[in-house]
């Protein structure tokens, strides 16, 4: 891959996940500062996940049908920036924020699955090197999460919307620099999508994705608020988010060697087992700093290994022009349905049973995911 293309692809991940590095740790505290309670926050956080039920599949179908994947990505990035600007007009209105969130996330959620397909198309036969490009997303996330933790100490939590809008605009500008590459059809391209989706390993894979991402719902939606209740500062909380993603970067560096050696099934099983352990440790021992540090280091497996293996399997399951719809289904069923239900349930569990119950549910979902992968993911 030419170096200039590597830089442009990596920059897209860097900016996209820097946006996520602001949204995940600080959107919940920002909503809390506006006066919303845990249940309302859970509902608002669930909206971007809920739009993944429809948006990635719709945009994936459009990209696969037209073959102009980068054009779809550029329009999606521009529309997400314009939609998010509405947050400054609605102020602290719950329904106004819900509408803005619905609009910007519908477009924003369309971009990443299609860009994953673009990256894999550019990589060609070297898809095991995907993690070397994707790791810059982790760099962007940790830089934003840690940096904004200190910035909010100076300027307050109110700077979060302005930071997000700036990153949305930067993402659109970067998308203009990435070139299109024609999709190379394979002999398996003649397979209809329905036949691929009926394969037992594919069904098991998507069930596992749903369970793992539902387990992440309490973490993405309430980890920052939970640590605040334990007396940790926002600066420290930003560092904890940063630690999780920093070890993820290290994992992405070694995965090109681990994946051919261990194979996707064994790596997936390890990721799910350690994810279940992580949620139980956070739920019951987060007030003990050494345990919290260890639990956050397991993000390298619960997300890093899981995601890289998932991308590898999607590329294997969905060849040629099915790639966009495969990525879209991964986003919709995992990050969409899974995260939405996980975040929503977490908010209500916090109110009804307390924050530990959220992470107990996450641990149970992780164990169920391991069992499904062990029985059904024979790849």
N, C-alpha and C positions, 0 to 999 in steps of 0.2 A: 504494500500500500504506500503511495507517495506520501511524503512527510506533510505536505500542505493539506492533504485530505485528512490525514490522521488528526491534525490540529483542529480542523473545522468540525469533524465529527466529535472529537473530545470536548470542544468548546460548547457544543450543544448540550451534552450531558452535564458539563460543569454548571452552566447557567440554569438548566432545568431543575437540577437537584439543589442548587443554591436556593432557588425559589421554594423548593420543598423544605429546605433547611430553615427557612423563615416560617413557613406555613405550619409545619407539624409542631415544633416546640413552642411557638409564640402566638398562634392564632387562638388557641384555647385561653391562655392568660389575657389576651387582648379582649376576647369576648367577655371574660369574667370582669375585666375592668369596665366594660360597658354596662355591667349589672346583671348579666345572664347567669342563671344557676346551672348545675351540672346537667340536668335533663335537657334544657334548651341548648346548651353547648353541644351535647351529644347529638342532638337533632341537626344542628347547623353543620357540624363536622361530618355527619353521615351523608349530607347532600352531595359533596364531590364524589364520594364513593358510589352513591346511588346512580349518578349520571353515567358512571362507567358500565352500567347495565346495558345502555343503548349506544352511547356516543362511540366507543371504540369499534363496535361491530358495524355501525352505520358508515363511519368514515373508512373503516377497513374495506368494506364492500366497495365503496366508491374508489378507493385507491387501487384495489385489485382490478376493478373493471376498467378504469381509465388508463392504468399503467403510469400515471403521473403522481407518484407518491409524494415527491417533494412539493409539488404545487398544493396538494391537500394540506401538508404540514404548514406551509407558509400562511395560507389563509386561516388555518386553525389558530396559529400563534397570534396573528394580527387580531382576530376576533376575540380571543381571550383577553388580550391587553385592553381593547376598547370596552369590553364588557366589565372587566374588573374596575375600570375607572369609575363606574357607577357607585362604588362603595363610599366615595366621598360625598355623594349626593344623598344617600339614605341615612347617614348618621347611625344612631343606635336603634333604628327600627328593626324589630325581629323579622317581619315579613319583607322589608326592603332588603335586608342582608340575605335572607333566604333566596329572594329572586336574583340578586346579583350573583350569589354563589352558584345557583342553578345555571345561569347563563355562562359565566366564565369557565366553570368546570366542564360544561358540555363541550366547549371547544378545546380547552387545555388538555382534557383527557384523551382527545383524539390524536394529539401530536406524538406522544412517546411511543405507543405501540407501532405506529407507522415508521418512526425513526429507527426503532430497533430493526425493523425489516430492511430499511435502507442500509444500516450499518452492516448487517449480515450479508446483504447483497454485495456490498463493496468488499467484504472480507473474502467472499468466494469460498474456496476450499479450506481456508484458514479460520473457520468459525471458532476453534478453540482459543483463538487470540482475542475473542470478544471482550473478555474481562480486562484486557490491557487498555481498551478504549473506554469501557464503562467505569473504570476506577476513577476517572476524572469527575464523574458524577458524585462519587463519594467525597472527593476533595472539595467540590463545590458545596455539598451539604455541610460538611464539618466546618468549613470556613465561615459559612453563613450562620450556622447554629452557635458557634463559639463567639464569633465577632459581634453578632447582634445581642448576645447576652451581656456583653460589656457596653454596647451602644445604648441599650435600654436603661442602663444605670445612669447614663448621662442625660439622655433625651426622653426617657420614659417609654412605656409600651406603646404609646400612640404613634410611634414612627413605623410600626409594622406595615400598615397599608401602603405607605409611600415606598417602602423597600420592595414590597411585592410588585407594585406597578412598574417600578424601574426594571425589575428583573423580567417581567413579562415583555416589556418593550425590547430589552436586550436579546431575549430569546428569539423574537421575530426578526431582528436585524441579523442575527447569526444564521437563521434559517435561509436567508437570501444568499448565503455564501456556499451552501452545500449543493453539489451538483447531483443530477439524476443519473442513475445507471440502469440500463435496460435489464429486466428480469430474465435470467437464463432459465428456460424451461427444461425440465428433466423428463425421463421416461415415465416417472410416477405421476407427472402432472395430469395425466388423463384420469386419475382417480377423482371421483366426485367428492365434495366436502362431506356429504352424509356418510359415505362409506368410511372415511377416515375417522369421523366422530363415533362410529359404532365399534371401533376396535377396543377391546377390553383395556389395554394399556393406556389408551388415550382417555377413556372414561375415568379410570383410576387416577390418572394424572390430574385431571381437572377437579376431581373431588378433593384430592390432596391440596391443590392450590387454594380451593375455597376454604378448607379447614385451617390451613396455615395462615392465610390472610385474615380470617375472622379472629384467630388468636392474637394477631397483631393489633386488632381494633382498640383494645384498652390502652395499649402502649402508644399508638399514634395519637389517640384522642386525649388521653388523660395522664400520661407519664409526668409531664411538667407540673400539672396541678397537684398530682399525688405527691411528688417530691416537695412541693411548696408546703403541703400540710405536715410534712415531716420536719420542717424547719430549714430546708436547704435554700440557699439564695439562688436568684435567677442566673447569676454568673456561673455558679457551680452547676446548675441544671444544664446550662448551655454546654459546659465542659463534658457533662455526662453524655449528652447527645453526640458531642464531638468524639468522645472516646469510642462509642459504639461504631461510628462510621469510620474512624481511623483504623480500627482493627479490620473493618470490612475492606479497606483499601489494601492492607497487607494480604488479606485472603485473595483478593482479585489478582494480586501479583503472582501467587503460587498456583492458582487454579489451572492455568494452561498446562502445568505439569501434572497436577493431581487428577484432572479429569480423564486423560487417557490411561493413567495408571490404575486408579481405583474404580472407574466407571461411574455412570450417573446414578445407578440404583443405590450403591453403598453410600455415596456422598449424600444423596437425598435422605436416606434413613438416619445418618449421623446428624444432619441438619435438623430434622424433626425431633429427634430425641433430645438434643441439646436445647432446642427452642422450648420444649415443655419444661425442662429443668429451669431455664431462664425465667419463665413467667412465675413459677412457684417461688423462686428465690426473691424476685422483686416484690411479689405480693406479701411475703411474710418476713423478709429480712432486709428490706431496703434501708432501714434505719441503722444497719451495721455497714459502715463504709467499705470494708474489704469485700463483703459479700456483694454489695451493689457494684463495685468495680468489676468483680468477676462476672456478675450477671450481664453487665453491659458489654464485656468483651465477647460474650457468646453471640452478639449481633453478627459477628463474622460468619457464624454458621446459620443462625435462624433466618437471616436475610441474605447475606453475601453468597454462601454456598447454594442455598435454596434457589436464589434468583438465577445465578449463572447456570446451574444445572437445568432449570426450567427453560431458559432461553435455548440451551443446547437441544433439549428434547423437542421443543416447538419446531426448531429448524429441521429436526429429523422427522417429526410426525407430519408436518405441513410443507411439502416441497413447492418450489416454483411460485406461481401466482397465488397459491393458497397461503403463502407466508403472512400476508397482511391480515387475513381473517384469523389465522392461528394466533398471531400476536394479540389481535383484538379480543379473542375469546379468553386468552390468558389474563388480559387486563380486566375484562368484564366480570368473569366468574371469580377471579381471585381478588384483585384490588378493588373491584366494584362491589359485587354481592357480598363477598367475604368481609371486606373492611367496613362496608356500610352496616351490615348486621352486627358485626363485632363492636363498632363504635356506639351504635344505638343501644345495644344490650348493656354495654359498659356504663353508659350514663344512668340507666335505670337501676342497675345493680348497685352503683355507688350510692344512689339515693336510698334504696331499700335495704341493702345489706352491708354497705361499706366498700371501700376501695379494694380490700384484699379479695373480696368475692369476684371482682373483675378478673384478676389475674389467676384465680383458681379456675374460672371458666376457660381462660386462655390455655392453662396447663392441660385441662381435659381435652380440649380441641387438638392440642399438639399430639397427645397420645393417640387419639383417634386417627389423626393424619398419618402417624407412623404405622399403625395397623393396616390402614388402607394401602399405603405404599408397599409394605412388606408382602401383602397378599396379592396385590394387583399390578404393581409396577415392575413387570418382568422385562427389563430392557438392558 
